[in-house]
Amino acid sequence: MATEPVTPDAPRLELRDPLPPVVDTVAALDDTCARILAGTGPIALDAERASGYRYSQRAYLIQVRREGSGTHLIDPTAFDGLVPLDTAFDGNEWILHAATQDLMCLAEVGLYPEHLFDTELAGRLLNLPRVGLAALVEHYLGLSLAKEFSAADWSTRPLPEPWLVYAALDVEVLVELRNLIDADLQQAGKREWAAEEFESLLLFQGPPERKEPWRRTSGLHKARGRRALGIVRELWQARDAIAEERDITPGRILADASILEIATSPPHDLNGLKGMRIMRNRGPRRFVGEWFDALERGLALDEQLLPTTNQRVDGPPPPRAWADKNPVAAERLARCREVVTSIAEANDLPTENLISPQLVRNLAWEPPTEVTLESVSAALTGQGARRWQVGLVAAQLTDALGTASS
């Protein structure tokens, strides 16, 4: 989670109970499950990964807190799975902050929610200016929550005690926070909206897979021409294979800038590659043979197999190109955006939480053959809009589409 500024004089959140030991044996896990079963109310959860260090997004520590049970710090790497813990949760509501960050790694160890409350998403629906965990703790409880270890290498063993304190604090007040936010949602008339949003998270399967993930290489615009792009693709794929095999984040093996340097000024032979400045560091130099093989593959690719210079995208092109490619659609999009902004302001919502911007672009680019309230509502629902969202925007979007295309 990103660090957010807090009020300098706000008192620091402290643990109310002694720091618990890390659960890393079957006996300790059985005891944890028994304690959680004996507790009451919803269950606060968090997970720590090692995204900046590891290729995988697995959880390296899972924090659990429940009223009457206390806090538990569980090392998931010590077990084949955590199905007993899932059973102990017994269908109770989970409280997560930014649930989409943790749901996949929790599912990987056998933990699946039946009901949940996402404090970050709830904060967005309330249109709060800052919705990070530290900001919400400060806003609702007047306490500061340090986030100094959010980007730590949580695959480290043993985990240092200050890190464990930090991890325990992330669930220390989640139950209280949930109750205060829930009261605000009810007062704002947004509790049913939140319930639909939380229900949709139960089906979350992670972000959609990119067809050409190598195009996310930072600075790709520097690769001029299809041949250079082909080299970038080969180097990126070679790096990704090494990173996955060794479970190391790709950028620690070969930086994006180094990929671009090789692709834009390809050396003539292996010695030339070894002599490049970027190969002086031990990390890239360890795999210089793999980089040279990838370079040769990129140079040898048939013209027809080279990637195009235009990025392939699913759905409509970037809106900046609409005026030239489809001016009628550009007009529709402008009117739809005006409608969305107006409705969001009237309901005190961020526009992106009122309705997905991509969904609006899809609708404006290719509206239903017959623009009616029913057809627009169906199009919105078919692309994942929730009932409350459709109820707020469908009628006015129908008018905007009809007016713009008339």
Salt bridges, closest charged atoms under 4 A:
GLU4 OE1 - ARG130 NH1 3.77
ASP17 OD2 - ARG65 NH1 3.46
ASP31 OD2 - ARG35 NE 2.82
ASP75 OD1 - ARG157 NH2 2.89
GLU93 OE1 - ARG178 NE 2.68
ASP102 OD1 - ARG49 NH1 2.68
GLU120 OE2 - ARG124 NH2 3.30
GLU138 OE1 - ARG130 NH2 3.49
GLU148 OE2 - ARG12 NH2 3.61
ASP170 OD1 - LYS147 NZ 2.76
GLU172 OE2 - ARG16 NE 2.70
GLU172 OE1 - ARG65 NH1 3.85
GLU176 OE2 - ARG16 NH1 2.69
ASP182 OD2 - ARG178 NH1 3.47
ASP182 OD1 - ARG191 NE 2.26
GLU196 OE2 - ARG387 NE 3.79
GLU197 OE1 - ARG386 NH2 2.86
GLU212 OE1 - ARG215 NE 2.76
GLU234 OE1 - ARG297 NE 3.05
ASP256 OD1 - ARG239 NH1 2.78
GLU261 OE1 - ARG277 NH2 3.16
GLU303 OE2 - ARG227 NH2 3.40
ASP314 OD1 - LYS211 NZ 3.28
